[in-house]
Amino acid sequence: MNNKHAIPTIYDPEISYSEKCKLMLSLCQSMAKHKGMTLDEMREFIIKKLNVDIKKLDTNPVGMLLLYEYLYSQRPATCRNEEKKRFH
């Protein structure tokens, strides 16, 4: 079994913080669409759930990491299954 995994872009020190913010907004847009929500509805949900504003990540690096880990844990089963195929 291959236990190696890719390091997520969000943790890559060579990626600028502003690019990471754009990436997180894109992930939130994708998750909102998957859940049948608007981005504003997703924003309100995330604020209530994590106390993190997806449109103000530029001043909240810890919130960005928390948001990333939450979105990663909520990813659709299709994504989880594809990841298993690639790394195991």
N, CA, C and O of each residue as an XYZ file, in Angstrom:
352
protein
N       0.846     -1.173      0.000
C       0.000      0.000      0.000
C       0.894      1.238      0.000
O       1.895      1.298      0.714
N       0.525      2.193     -0.789
C       1.260      3.446     -0.872
C       0.670      4.432      0.130
O      -0.477      4.856     -0.013
N       1.440      4.791      1.129
C       0.947      5.708      2.163
C       1.252      7.161      1.855
O       0.917      8.040      2.649
N       1.877      7.431      0.723
C       2.195      8.812      0.370
C       0.939      9.542     -0.080
O       0.017      8.942     -0.632
N       0.920     10.812      0.158
C      -0.190     11.632     -0.308
C       0.345     12.994     -0.739
O       1.410     13.435     -0.306
N      -0.404     13.620     -1.577
C      -0.008     14.943     -2.051
C      -0.208     15.971     -0.943
O      -1.164     15.890     -0.172
N       0.693     16.923     -0.875
C       0.543     18.016      0.083
C      -0.420     19.023     -0.525
O      -0.176     19.527     -1.621
N      -1.506     19.321      0.168
C      -2.473     20.281     -0.382
C      -1.832     21.644     -0.643
O      -0.962     22.088      0.107
N      -2.265     22.282     -1.691
C      -1.747     23.595     -2.081
C      -1.848     24.595     -0.936
O      -1.000     25.477     -0.801
N      -2.860     24.461     -0.133
C      -3.088     25.411      0.957
C      -1.923     25.416      1.954
O      -1.705     26.411      2.646
N      -1.179     24.313      2.028
C      -0.043     24.214      2.944
C       1.300     24.463      2.258
O       2.339     24.407      2.915
N       1.299     24.732      0.974
C       2.534     24.946      0.220
C       3.068     26.352      0.489
O       2.413     27.332      0.135
N       4.247     26.469      1.110
C       4.778     27.798      1.431
C       5.176     28.616      0.203
O       5.362     29.828      0.300
N       5.305     27.965     -0.939
C       5.691     28.692     -2.151
C       4.502     29.362     -2.839
O       4.693     30.171     -3.748
N       3.289     29.041     -2.422
C       2.086     29.656     -2.980
C       1.769     30.906     -2.164
O       1.754     30.862     -0.934
N       1.521     32.002     -2.840
C       1.247     33.256     -2.128
C      -0.067     33.160     -1.348
O      -0.974     32.404     -1.697
N      -0.131     33.947     -0.293
C      -1.327     33.938      0.548
C      -2.553     34.400     -0.236
O      -3.646     33.870     -0.040
N      -2.382     35.375     -1.113
C      -3.523     35.858     -1.901
C      -4.039     34.765     -2.836
O      -5.245     34.664     -3.061
N      -3.139     33.947     -3.381
C      -3.565     32.828     -4.229
C      -4.313     31.784     -3.405
O      -5.277     31.186     -3.884
N      -3.878     31.568     -2.184
C      -4.567     30.623     -1.303
C      -5.982     31.123     -0.994
O      -6.923     30.332     -0.925
N      -6.125     32.433     -0.809
C      -7.456     33.005     -0.566
C      -8.368     32.774     -1.769
O      -9.537     32.426     -1.608
N      -7.833     32.968     -2.967
C      -8.616     32.730     -4.185
C      -9.003     31.261     -4.297
O     -10.125     30.936     -4.684
N      -8.079     30.386     -3.960
C      -8.351     28.951     -3.994
C      -9.475     28.584     -3.032
O     -10.367     27.809     -3.378
N      -9.431     29.140     -1.833
C     -10.462     28.829     -0.846
C     -11.825     29.340     -1.294
O     -12.835     28.667     -1.088
N     -11.864     30.508     -1.898
C     -13.133     31.030     -2.400
C     -13.679     30.114     -3.493
O     -14.881     29.854     -3.556
N     -12.794     29.634     -4.341
C     -13.200     28.705     -5.399
C     -13.734     27.398     -4.814
O     -14.735     26.866     -5.293
N     -13.072     26.882     -3.784
C     -13.552     25.660     -3.124
C     -14.923     25.882     -2.491
O     -15.787     25.007     -2.544
N     -15.114     27.047     -1.897
C     -16.411     27.367     -1.291
C     -17.500     27.467     -2.358
O     -18.622     27.006     -2.148
N     -17.172     28.065     -3.493
C     -18.139     28.152     -4.587
C     -18.521     26.755     -5.074
O     -19.694     26.478     -5.327
N     -17.536     25.890     -5.203
C     -17.805     24.518     -5.653
C     -18.659     23.763     -4.648
O     -19.601     23.067     -5.027
N     -18.332     23.899     -3.370
C     -19.105     23.198     -2.345
C     -20.524     23.751     -2.275
O     -21.474     22.991     -2.090
N     -20.677     25.056     -2.419
C     -22.012     25.659     -2.417
C     -22.843     25.100     -3.564
O     -24.008     24.745     -3.385
N     -22.245     25.027     -4.722
C     -22.963     24.488     -5.881
C     -23.344     23.030     -5.647
O     -24.460     22.615     -5.961
N     -22.417     22.260     -5.098
C     -22.687     20.847     -4.808
C     -23.855     20.695     -3.829
O     -24.670     19.782     -3.962
N     -23.927     21.591     -2.853
C     -24.980     21.517     -1.836
C     -26.260     22.236     -2.254
O     -27.234     22.257     -1.501
N     -26.261     22.826     -3.454
C     -27.453     23.526     -3.932
C     -27.686     24.852     -3.233
O     -28.828     25.271     -3.041
N     -26.603     25.509     -2.855
C     -26.684     26.787     -2.155
C     -26.055     27.876     -3.012
O     -25.262     27.597     -3.911
N     -26.421     29.117     -2.721
C     -25.703     30.238     -3.324
C     -24.431     30.452     -2.505
O     -24.299     29.923     -1.402
N     -23.509     31.223     -3.048
C     -22.285     31.512     -2.302
C     -22.602     32.299     -1.033
O     -21.968     32.082      0.000
N     -23.570     33.205     -1.096
C     -23.951     33.966      0.103
C     -24.551     33.057      1.173
O     -24.288     33.243      2.361
N     -25.350     32.081      0.761
C     -25.898     31.119      1.727
C     -24.783     30.288      2.350
O     -24.798     30.016      3.550
N     -23.824     29.890      1.534
C     -22.683     29.123      2.037
C     -21.860     29.970      2.997
O     -21.392     29.483      4.026
N     -21.688     31.238      2.652
C     -20.944     32.151      3.517
C     -21.598     32.245      4.891
O     -20.919     32.135      5.912
N     -22.911     32.447      4.923
C     -23.631     32.525      6.200
C     -23.524     31.215      6.978
O     -23.349     31.227      8.196
N     -23.629     30.102      6.283
C     -23.510     28.787      6.922
C     -22.130     28.628      7.565
O     -22.019     28.183      8.707
N     -21.081     28.994      6.826
C     -19.712     28.857      7.333
C     -19.471     29.805      8.508
O     -18.801     29.438      9.474
N     -20.010     31.009      8.431
C     -19.859     31.945      9.552
C     -20.493     31.355     10.807
O     -19.901     31.418     11.885
N     -21.683     30.784     10.682
C     -22.354     30.182     11.841
C     -21.636     28.925     12.321
O     -21.509     28.701     13.525
N     -21.173     28.117     11.393
C     -20.549     26.831     11.728
C     -19.139     26.999     12.293
O     -18.796     26.384     13.303
N     -18.320     27.834     11.642
C     -16.905     27.931     12.001
C     -16.466     29.294     12.521
O     -15.337     29.451     12.986
N     -17.361     30.283     12.444
C     -17.016     31.663     12.785
C     -15.884     32.185     11.892
O     -14.988     32.897     12.346
N     -15.951     31.809     10.611
C     -14.966     32.227      9.610
C     -15.733     32.826      8.440
O     -16.672     32.219      7.924
N     -15.324     34.021      8.027
C     -15.957     34.674      6.880
C     -15.131     34.377      5.636
O     -13.971     34.782      5.549
N     -15.715     33.680      4.683
C     -14.974     33.258      3.489
C     -14.548     34.430      2.613
O     -13.687     34.274      1.747
N     -15.135     35.587      2.826
C     -14.759     36.760      2.032
C     -13.767     37.662      2.762
O     -13.397     38.720      2.254
N     -13.339     37.247      3.943
C     -12.366     38.030      4.711
C     -11.212     37.150      5.190
O     -10.704     37.327      6.297
N     -10.812     36.216      4.360
C      -9.725     35.315      4.738
C      -8.362     35.989      4.710
O      -7.412     35.494      5.316
N      -8.260     37.115      4.011
C      -6.969     37.792      3.882
C      -6.404     38.251      5.219
O      -5.204     38.502      5.326
N      -7.242     38.365      6.235
C      -6.781     38.768      7.565
C      -6.947     37.649      8.591
O      -6.861     37.890      9.795
N      -7.184     36.428      8.114
C      -7.468     35.332      9.037
C      -6.815     34.023      8.574
O      -7.513     33.127      8.101
N      -5.489     33.899      8.701
C      -4.824     32.685      8.233
C      -5.253     31.423      8.982
O      -5.334     30.351      8.382
N      -5.522     31.533     10.259
C      -5.974     30.364     11.015
C      -7.365     29.954     10.549
O      -7.657     28.766     10.418
N      -8.215     30.934     10.301
C      -9.549     30.651      9.781
C      -9.492     29.966      8.429
O     -10.308     29.094      8.130
N      -8.523     30.366      7.609
C      -8.377     29.736      6.298
C      -8.062     28.251      6.444
O      -8.645     27.417      5.752
N      -7.148     27.927      7.337
C      -6.794     26.523      7.539
C      -7.969     25.739      8.123
O      -8.218     24.601      7.726
N      -8.678     26.340      9.052
C      -9.861     25.698      9.618
C     -10.905     25.448      8.536
O     -11.492     24.368      8.470
N     -11.131     26.438      7.698
C     -12.084     26.304      6.601
C     -11.648     25.208      5.638
O     -12.470     24.400      5.205
N     -10.369     25.175      5.302
C      -9.878     24.139      4.390
C     -10.132     22.749      4.967
O     -10.637     21.868      4.271
N      -9.787     22.556      6.224
C      -9.966     21.238      6.846
C     -11.449     20.863      6.903
O     -11.806     19.702      6.708
N     -12.301     21.841      7.169
C     -13.741     21.559      7.183
C     -14.224     21.154      5.792
O     -14.918     20.147      5.645
N     -13.860     21.933      4.769
C     -14.290     21.604      3.405
C     -13.743     20.253      2.967
O     -14.430     19.491      2.286
N     -12.515     19.958      3.353
C     -11.913     18.667      2.997
C     -12.707     17.525      3.629
O     -12.934     16.495      2.995
N     -13.123     17.712      4.869
C     -13.885     16.653      5.549
C     -15.287     16.491      4.967
O     -15.908     15.442      5.133
N     -15.788     17.521      4.289
C     -17.133     17.486      3.721
C     -17.157     17.145      2.236
O     -18.224     17.139      1.622
N     -16.002     16.864      1.657
C     -15.949     16.623      0.209
C     -16.842     15.445     -0.169
O     -17.008     14.509      0.613
N     -17.409     15.494     -1.357
C     -18.313     14.430     -1.805
C     -17.613     13.074     -1.878
O     -16.398     13.003     -2.064
N     -18.382     12.010     -1.732
C     -17.841     10.649     -1.753
C     -17.072     10.369     -3.036
O     -16.082      9.639     -3.013
N     -17.506     10.929     -4.140
C     -16.812     10.727     -5.414
C     -15.360     11.178     -5.310
O     -14.462     10.504     -5.815
N     -15.130     12.300     -4.667
C     -13.761     12.806     -4.508
C     -12.952     11.890     -3.599
O     -11.788     11.610     -3.885
N     -13.548     11.421     -2.512
C     -12.839     10.529     -1.594
C     -12.454      9.237     -2.293
O     -11.339      8.744     -2.121
N     -13.373      8.683     -3.083
C     -13.093      7.436     -3.782
C     -11.989      7.616     -4.810
O     -11.137      6.740     -4.961
N     -11.991      8.725     -5.512
C     -10.954      8.998     -6.506
C      -9.594      9.135     -5.838
O      -8.584      8.678     -6.373
N      -9.570      9.762     -4.673
C      -8.317      9.930     -3.949
C      -7.763      8.571     -3.523
O      -6.554      8.351     -3.599
N      -8.617      7.668     -3.082
C      -8.175      6.329     -2.688
C      -7.536      5.604     -3.863
O      -6.527      4.919     -3.696
N      -8.109      5.748     -5.036
C      -7.559      5.093     -6.228
C      -6.162      5.613     -6.545
O      -5.286      4.844     -6.940
N      -5.954      6.905     -6.374
C      -4.666      7.504     -6.737
C      -3.556      7.166     -5.766
O      -2.412      6.982     -6.182
N      -3.863      7.080     -4.484
C      -2.807      6.974     -3.483
C      -2.706      5.621     -2.801
O      -1.853      5.449     -1.931
N      -3.532      4.667     -3.156
C      -3.426      3.338     -2.523
C      -3.253      2.273     -3.559
O      -3.147      1.094     -3.221
